[in-house]
């Protein structure tokens, strides 16, 4: 049986208007319509939100790698 490694897509969404704009993220697996994970808090900058989303995405990838081993 050949299991494929899933891919993850991160979407950063902003809400509000400057200077009160905040950002959150959602992570989707493969072509899923609904996110499998979303941010629990909002971030003041897009870059901070993206860094947090990437940390979460890497944890998902590590979990999938452990399942395959």
Secondary structure, 3 states (H helix, E strand, C coil): CCCCCCCEEEEEEEECCCCCCEEEEEEEECCCCCCCEECCCCECCHHHHHHHHHHHHHHHHHHHHHHHC
